[in-house]
Amino acid sequence: MTPLPAPAPCPLTNISSSADLELRARLLTAARQRFLRFSHENTSLEDLARAAGLKLSQVHKHFKDVYAVMVALERALVVGSVAPRGPRPLPRGLQRHVAATRHQGER
């Protein structure tokens, strides 16, 4: 899978430089690959850090947990800042994981 472009800056995240944008793009690329292969339930922040070649502290700077990574990935794919060819829906398997996690959080 080819690396994804850096997502557009978001005022709601802890992004202060282009290096942070690149780090975030690497992490979201790794998350997309890992979630599709193993699901979010079988993925930890440590797994994502390792897959992206980052330190866990770098991941925690942007995301508090795997759910936050899933939400950021969903937003990035929907608005097209991470999708290589513009906006497109999440793969069905990932849509189910996002929906299931949201419902768990609402209880």
Buried (B, 14 or more C-beta within 10 A) or exposed (E): EEEBBBBEBBEEBEBEEEEBBBBBBBBBBBBBBBBBEEBBEEBEBEBBBBBBEBEEEBBEBBBEEBBEBBBBBBBBBBBBBBBEEEEEEBEEEBEEBBEEBEEEEEE
